[in-house]
Amino acid sequence: MRGEKKKDKKLQAVDSWTEQARLEEMYDQTQSYHGIQKKEGVELSLSEWLVRNLDFEAMRVGVNREDLIKQWIVQKLDSERANRGVYSLL
C-alpha cells in the first residue's frame, strides 16, 4: 500500500509536468501563429461555481485561471476558423 501511494504521487507529478509542458508548447505555438500583439483588457462576470471549476482545472494543469481561459479561447477560435477554412483574421 505504501509503495502504491508513492507511485501514485510520482505519476501525478509526471502527469502535472507533462500537462504543463503541453500547455507551454501550445502557448509558444499560439505566440508564433498569432504574433505578439497589443493586449486589451476584458471584464468577465462568472458564477461562483464556474469560477471554482475553472480554478480546479487551472490547478490541475498547473496554470493560473487567466492563462487557462486564454488558452481555451484561442483553441476554440482556431478550431472554429479551421472548420470554416479561415486561418487568420489578419
Secondary structure, 3 states (H helix, E strand, C coil): CHHHHHHHHHHHHHHHHHHHHHHHHHHHHHHHHHCCCCCCCCCCCCCHHHHHHHHHHHHHHCCCHHHHHHHHHHHHHHHHHHHHCCCCCC
